[in-house]
Amino acid sequence: MSDRSYEEGLKVRREVLGEAHVERASADATAIDRDFQRWITKSVWGEVWTRPHLDRRTKSLVTIDG
């Protein structure tokens, strides 16, 4: 995973969850969860949510149902 994945993931995360939520989560991050948040942003938001196979609505429904 590259830094490009992180940047794309951060963009998608902000679009889906909202700027305020992402900023608050980043500001409240502890030393323990900071690395976890970066990993989630890169791998889930940057590698999975950017895939073209499903639209965001469907991805959201699958996430909620899971």
Summary of the structure (lengths in Angstrom):
residues: 66
radius of gyration: 12.0
end to end distance: 24.5
largest distance: 34.8
contacts: 162
relative contact order: 0.19
helix: 79%
strand: 0%
